[in-house]
Amino acid sequence: MLMLVQVYGDSAMKKTAVYKWVKRFYEGRESVTDEERSGRPATSRTEENIAKVRQIVRENVRLTVRSIAEQVNIDRETVRKILTEDLDMRTVCAKMVPKELTEEQK
C-alpha cells in the first residue's frame, strides 16, 4: 500500500477500496469497468422529449421552464438544457426564441 501512495500521492486508492477490489477479483471478476445497473436511465434528454418540448414551445412561447417540465414530466434542468443546447433557444422578454435572429425578427 505504501508503494501506491508513493507513486500516486493523494490520488491513490484508499486501503479499504484496494481490499474490496482484491476480493472482487479473487471471486472471479475479470474487468475493472462498471457493470450495468438497473434503475432510471442517466438522462431524460431523449429525442422523444426534445420533440415534445419543441412542440410545446411552438404552441406557446410564453411558458415557463417549470410548466414545460410538468407537461413533459422531466426535471427543470433537463428542460433548460433541451431549450438552450438542443433547440438553441434563449429567453427574450419571457419568450423562447432562436438564439440567431434574422434581420426581420430583430
N, C-alpha and C positions, 0 to 999 in steps of 0.2 A: 504494500500500500504506500509506503514511503516513497518508492520509486515513481509511482503515479503522480504524487504531489510534486516531486522534484521536476518531472517532465512537464506536467500540465498546470502547475501552480494552483491558483484559486478556482480554475475551471475544471479541476479533477473531480471525478465522481466521488460521492461520499462512500464511506466504508459499507454502510448498510445496503446501498444500491449495488455495489460490487457483489456482495453476498447474494442478493436477490438474483442477479444475472447469472452468477455461477450456478445457483440452484436450478434456474430455468434450463441452462444448457446441460446440466447433469441429468435433468429429467427428459432430455431428448430434443429440446428446441435447437433449431439449426440456423435461424435467421434473426437478425437484430432489428428488422423492420417491424413496424406496428402491425398487429393483426386487425382484421375487420371488426368493427364494433357495431352492435345493434343500437337502435335508437333513432333519434331525429337526424335528418341529413344536416351537413355542415352549413348549408346555405339555403336561403329562400329565393335567391336571385335566379330563378329558372326562366326559361323562355316563355313559359305559360304565364308566370306572374308579371314579367315585363310587358307582355301583350295586354294583360288585364289593366295594369297601371296606365299604359299608353291609351287604352280605350276610355278609361275613367277620366283622364286629363283632357282628352279630346272633347268629351261631353260637357265638362265643366272645368275651366281653367282656374277657378277661384277656390277650389277645395284645399283644405289643409292637409299636410302630410299625415296628421293623426286620422282624419276621416278616410283618406285613401287606405291607410294601413288597416283600419277597421273593416273596410269593404273587401279588401283582398285577404284579410286575416293573416297578415305578416307584421313583423315589428316595424316601428317607425324608421329606425336607422336603415333598414333594408330598402324601404320605400324611398328614403332620401338618396341612397346610393343609386337606385334604379333611375330616379329622376335626373340626377346630376351626371352620373357616369355612363349609364346605358342609353338614356334618352337624350343626353346632352342638353339639359334644360337648366334654367335658373329662375329665381323669383324676381319679378319686376312688378311693383305695385300690387302685390298679392295675387299675381297671375303667374302661372308657369308658362314660360315662353322659351323657344330655342335660344341657345347662347349666341349664335350668329344670326343677327337680324339682317334682312335685306334693307336697302335704302328706303323702299316703300314702307316696310314695317316700322322703321325708326321714325 
